């Protein structure tokens, strides 16, 4: 049935049988596809383990409580290292993302046909690979340690920063740029006085937001040998030291909450 309003009256119309049959067939195909996907995804599932999961989960939580508070002395330096990985990786990404963003924006790129596609390819390539995968590759190339983590965070962040910055560049008020250009200003002066002031709030907000994200991502890079508190987490998991794992989770949560507060304050100051 369909509804058609004529003035103050509502007219109900019966749909043609072919439309009803087509909709029914569409829903039937959707349900069948959902059931088929579910069957594929759960083909290797051992349902006895799933049914036993609540008991196993409760047992694991019981082993994780209370946290081993004395272990916190071992976490100060790894957490500081994690913050440095996130911060330095973000700074590297900012330096590399700015020229990529200007090359990707239609109103600032030197060439729409050649330079812009290359910049967009860099953005897509960076955003397509997770920081953990970057870390795996870099650890095998550079060896384990914080340096591999910093580069991994930087490579992952280039695409995120460049994409949002180039979109901000394309949304600037062109009349301001034209007014400055009409005074005989050079390209650099137009950039500094016409474009940069317009994108500065978005630039600051995006950079701080990415730094906040990178703190979260850098906490797990140690799982693949890229430094930070993830190394302690991996070591604790390997020896089943669940009270230490709980404390690491608490420290990570407190750090993320603090970084969220700092990023919110900085974004509020610029925007």
C-alpha positions in Angstrom: 0.0 0.0 0.0 1.1 3.6 -0.7 -0.2 6.8 0.7 -1.1 9.8 -1.4 -2.2 13.1 0.2 -4.8 15.1 -1.7 -5.5 18.3 0.1 -6.7 17.3 3.6 -7.5 13.8 2.5 -5.3 10.7 2.5 -5.8 8.3 -0.3 -4.6 4.7 0.1 -3.5 3.0 -3.1 -2.8 -0.7 -3.6 0.6 -1.3 -5.2 0.7 -3.4 -8.4 1.4 -7.2 -7.8 4.6 -7.0 -9.7 6.0 -4.3 -7.3 4.9 -6.4 -4.3 6.5 -9.5 -5.7 9.7 -7.6 -6.4 10.0 -6.2 -2.9 9.2 -9.6 -1.4 11.9 -11.2 -3.6 14.4 -8.5 -2.6 13.8 -9.1 1.1 14.0 -12.9 0.6 17.4 -12.5 -1.1 18.6 -10.2 1.7 17.6 -12.7 4.4 19.2 -15.6 2.4 22.4 -13.7 1.9 22.6 -12.8 5.6 22.1 -16.4 6.6 24.7 -17.6 4.1 27.2 -15.1 5.4 26.5 -16.1 9.0 27.0 -19.7 8.1 30.4 -19.0 6.5 31.6 -16.9 9.4 30.6 -19.4 12.0 31.6 -22.6 10.0 34.7 -23.2 12.3 33.1 -22.0 15.5 33.1 -24.5 18.3 29.7 -23.7 20.0 30.6 -25.6 23.2 33.3 -23.0 23.7 30.9 -20.2 23.1 28.4 -21.6 25.6 31.2 -21.8 28.1 32.4 -18.3 27.4 30.5 -16.6 30.4 32.1 -18.9 32.9 35.6 -18.5 31.3 35.1 -14.7 31.2 34.1 -14.6 34.9 37.1 -16.7 35.8 39.5 -14.4 33.9 38.0 -11.3 35.5 38.5 -12.9 38.9 42.2 -13.4 38.1 42.6 -9.8 36.9 41.3 -8.3 40.2 42.8 -6.7 42.2 45.4 -4.9 40.0 49.0 -5.3 41.0 49.6 -1.7 42.0 53.3 -2.2 42.8 53.9 -2.9 39.1 53.2 0.8 38.2 56.8 1.7 38.8 57.6 -0.4 35.7 55.1 1.5 33.6 56.2 5.2 33.9 59.0 5.0 31.3 57.0 2.8 28.8 54.1 5.2 29.0 56.3 8.2 28.5 57.9 6.3 25.5 54.4 5.7 24.2 53.5 9.4 24.4 56.8 10.3 22.6 56.0 7.8 19.8 52.6 9.4 19.3 53.8 13.0 19.5 56.9 12.6 17.3 55.0 10.5 14.8 52.3 13.1 14.6 54.9 15.9 14.1 56.5 14.0 11.3 53.1 13.4 9.7 52.2 17.1 9.9 55.4 18.2 8.2 54.8 15.6 5.4 51.1 16.1 5.1 51.0 19.8 4.6 52.7 19.8 1.1 50.6 16.7 0.1 47.4 18.6 1.1 48.3 21.7 -0.9 49.1 19.4 -3.9 45.8 17.6 -3.5 43.6 20.6 -3.2 42.2 21.7 -6.6 42.6 25.4 -5.9 46.3 25.1 -4.8 47.7 22.2 -6.7 50.4 22.9 -9.3 48.8 20.5 -11.7 45.4 18.9 -11.6 46.3 16.3 -14.2 49.7 15.1 -12.8 50.5 16.4 -9.3 47.0 16.0 -7.8 46.6 12.3 -8.6 50.0 11.6 -7.1 49.0 13.4 -3.9 45.7 11.6 -3.7 47.4 8.3 -4.2 49.7 9.1 -1.3 46.7 9.9 0.9 44.9 6.7 0.0 48.0 4.6 0.4 48.6 6.0 3.9 45.0 5.6 5.0 44.6 2.1 3.6 47.3 0.5 5.8 46.8 0.3 9.6 49.5 1.6 11.9 50.0 -2.0 13.3 50.8 -3.3 9.8 53.2 -0.4 9.2 54.9 -1.3 12.5 55.2 -4.9 11.4 56.9 -3.9 8.2 59.1 -1.3 9.8 60.2 -3.6 12.6 61.4 -6.1 10.1 63.3 -3.4 8.2 64.5 -1.1 11.0 64.5 -3.6 13.9 62.5 -3.5 17.1 62.2 -0.3 19.1 60.6 3.1 19.3 62.0 4.4 16.0 59.9 1.9 14.1 56.8 2.9 16.1 57.4 6.6 15.4 57.7 6.1 11.6 54.7 3.8 11.6 52.5 6.4 13.4 53.8 9.0 11.0 53.1 7.0 7.8 49.6 6.1 9.0 48.8 9.8 9.9 49.9 11.4 6.7 46.8 10.4 4.8 44.4 11.3 7.6 45.9 14.8 8.1 46.4 15.5 4.4 42.8 14.5 3.5 41.1 16.8 6.1 43.5 19.7 5.4 43.1 19.6 1.7 39.3 19.6 2.1 39.6 22.6 4.3 41.8 24.3 1.7 39.2 23.7 -1.0 36.5 25.3 1.2 38.3 28.6 1.8 36.8 31.9 0.7 38.3 32.5 -2.8 37.4 36.2 -2.7 40.0 36.8 0.1 42.7 35.1 -2.0 41.7 37.1 -5.1 41.8 40.4 -3.2 45.3 39.7 -1.9 46.5 38.5 -5.3 45.1 41.7 -6.9 47.5 43.8 -4.8 50.4 42.2 -6.6 51.3 39.7 -3.7 53.5 36.8 -4.6 52.5 33.2 -4.3 54.1 32.9 -0.9 52.4 36.0 0.4 49.1 34.8 -0.9 49.6 31.6 1.0 50.6 33.2 4.2 48.0 36.0 4.3 45.2 34.6 2.2 45.0 30.9 2.7 46.8 30.0 5.9 44.6 32.2 8.2 41.5 30.6 6.8 42.6 27.0 7.4 44.5 27.5 10.7 41.5 26.6 13.0 40.8 23.4 11.0 44.5 22.6 10.8 45.0 22.9 14.6 41.9 20.9 15.3 42.8 18.1 12.9 46.4 17.9 14.2 45.4 17.7 17.8 42.6 15.2 17.0 45.1 13.0 15.2 47.6 13.2 18.1 44.8 12.0 20.4 44.1 9.1 18.0 47.8 8.3 17.8 48.1 7.9 21.6 45.5 5.2 21.4 47.2 3.5 18.5 50.7 3.7 19.9 49.7 1.8 23.0 49.5 -1.4 21.0 52.5 -1.1 18.7 54.6 -2.8 21.3 52.7 -6.0 20.6 54.8 -6.2 17.4 58.0 -4.9 18.9 57.6 -1.2 18.1 58.2 0.1 21.6 56.0 1.7 24.2 53.7 0.2 26.9 52.6 -2.5 24.4 55.8 -4.3 25.2 54.8 -4.6 28.8 51.4 -5.7 27.9 52.7 -8.4 25.6 55.1 -9.6 28.3 52.4 -9.7 30.9 50.1 -11.6 28.6 52.8 -14.1 27.8 53.2 -15.1 31.4 49.5 -14.8 32.2 50.1 -12.0 34.8 46.6 -10.8 34.7 46.8 -8.4 37.6 49.6 -6.6 35.7 47.4 -6.6 32.6 44.6 -4.9 34.6 47.0 -2.2 35.8 48.3 -1.6 32.2 44.7 -1.2 31.1 44.0 1.3 33.8 47.2 3.3 32.9 46.2 3.4 29.2 42.7 4.4 30.0 43.9 7.3 32.3 46.3 8.5 29.6 43.7 8.4 26.9 41.2 10.3 29.1 43.9 12.9 29.8 44.8 13.2 26.1 41.1 13.6 25.3 40.9 16.5 27.8 44.0 18.2 26.4 42.9 17.9 22.8 39.4 19.2 23.6 41.0 22.3 25.3 43.3 22.9 22.4 40.5 22.6 19.9 38.4 25.0 21.9 41.2 27.5 22.0 41.5 27.6 18.2 38.0 27.0 17.0 
